[in-house]
């Protein structure tokens, strides 16, 4: 774990994976994918119990290793560590000859989980400070007439922002006349450059 010492039990927990039967080791990615989610909940442990039943071993035999993999991968994501540095950390923790065998399992998992966990970290970094737009929907209409005037024929864009505010989700819709739509376009141009 770059920048910090790993807990001393992390290496042995990871190394314990090498003592599992070959048929279990070949499908371990199923378990670790359940643990490599942004927010760990009961579903991962439930999955581990079903997996252990299928291969006829006690879940407690694999849980410490699954949590070790989670800690190692999530710490690497937080530190913005790449695959090579992650592999170096695993080798340092486990040593040889087991390190190489373990890397064949863990590096593909790390590579697959990294973008998803990083995206969640970005979202959380923003969400902790207010509403976050999750989706944008739009529609174009033309106002032909109203009680304020006839023959208006003005285009109006309706934009709906679906957002998340902490645990709550909601949406807010706004109508933009052409002038405000141009202002929004200019602002987005500066933001996206």
N, C-alpha and C positions, 0 to 999 in steps of 0.2 A: 504494500500500500504506500504509494509515493507520498512523501511528506509526513508520514506518521508511522509509528511502529504498529504492526499488526498484533492483535491479541495473540498470546502464545499458543492458545489451543487451535487457532485457525489452520495452521499447517497440518497437524494430525487429523483434524476433521476432514480436510481436503484429501489427505493421503488415504483415509479410510475408504474412499470410493474405489480405490484400486483393489481392495479385498473383496468386493462384491462379485457375485458370479457374472460370467461373461454376458449371459442373456439379459441380466439387469443392467450392466454397464452400457450395453448397446442401445438401451432405450431411456437412459437417464435424462436425456434432453427434455423428455416429456415432463418430468418432475420439475426440473430447474426452470423451464418456461413458466410454470405455474407460480414459481417464487420470484421470478424476475419481472414483476409488475410494479408500477409506481407506488401503489398503496397495497400493502400486504393485508389480506383479510382471511377469514375462515376457509374460503374456497381452496386456498393452496394446501392447507393441512388436510382438508377433506379429500382432495385429489391424491395427496401422498398416502393416505390410509387405503384408498381403493387400489392404488398402484402396488402398495406393499401386500395387500391381500392377493392380488393377481400373481405376484411372484413369491408368495408365501414366506414373508419375513416380517419382522416387527418394524413398524414405522420409526420407532425410536432409533433404529440402527442407521437410518438415512437422514432424519431431521437435522441433527447437528451439521452434517455436511451441506444440506440444502441451505441452511441459514448462513453457513460460512461462505458459500458461493454467492448468496444474495449480498452479504456484507462486502465481499471483495468487489463484486461488479458495481454495486451502487456507489461504493467509495471511489472506484475508478471513474465513474461517470461524473461524480461531484468534482473530482480533481482534474477532469478533462484529459484523462490518460488515454493514449491510443493502444491498439492491439499489441504492439511490440513491448510497450512498457508494462501492460497488463501481463503478458507472457513472462516477462522478466520477474515481476512480482510473484507469480505462481511458482516459477523455478526456485526463487529465493526461499519461499515458504515451504515447499515440498522437497526440494533437492532432486537428485537423480538416484535411481533410474526412473522413479515414478513421475517426475515432472513432465517429461516428454509425453508420456501416455495420457496424463491428465490434460495437457494442453490440447491434444486432439479433440477432447470433449469440450473443454471450457472456452477456447478461443472462438469457435463458431457461435456458441451461445452468447458470448460477450458481443461479438460483431452484430448479431441479430437483435440483442436487447438494447444496445447502446443508443441507437436513434430514438427508440420509443421512450427510454428513460430520460434521455436528454430533452426531448420534447416536453415531457411531463415536468422536468425541472424548470424549463423556460416558462411553461404555463403557470406553475406555482409561484415563480418569482414575480410574475405580473399579477396573478390573482390575489396575492396577499395584500395588495395595495389598492384594490377596488374591482369594479366590474371588468370582466374580460369578454370581448366579443368572440363568440364561438362560431357564428355563421352570419352571413349577410344575404338577405333576399330582397329582390327589387321588382318593381312593376312600373310601366309607363302608361299614363293616362293622358287624356286631353280634357280640360275643363271647357265645355262648350258655352255653358251659361249657368248662372246662379241667381239668387235673389239680389245679388249685388250688381249684376250687369248681364246683358245679352251679347252674343257674338264674341265671347272672350277668346275662344280657340287658343288656349295656352297649354303647352305640354307641362305635365307635372310628374316628377319621379317620386314614387313612394319607396322608401328604403326601410326595411325592417331589420334591426340588429337583434339577433338572439344572443343573450349573454348569460354569463354565470357570475354570481356575486356570492363568494364563499360557497356554501352548500346549496344555495338557491339558484334556480334558473328562471329566466324571464325573457321578455322581448319588449322592444320599444320601436314604434314606427314613426317616421318623419316624412314629410312631403317637401320636396325641393322644387322650387321654380328654376328656370334655366340659369338665372344669374347665380343662385346659390350652388347649383350643380357645378357651374364653372369654377366657383371658389373652392369647392370640395375637390374637384379634379386637380386644380393647381396645388392645393395643400398635399394631396396624395402623391403628386409628382415629386415634391420636395422630400417627402418621407421615404419614397421608394428609390430615390436616386442613390 
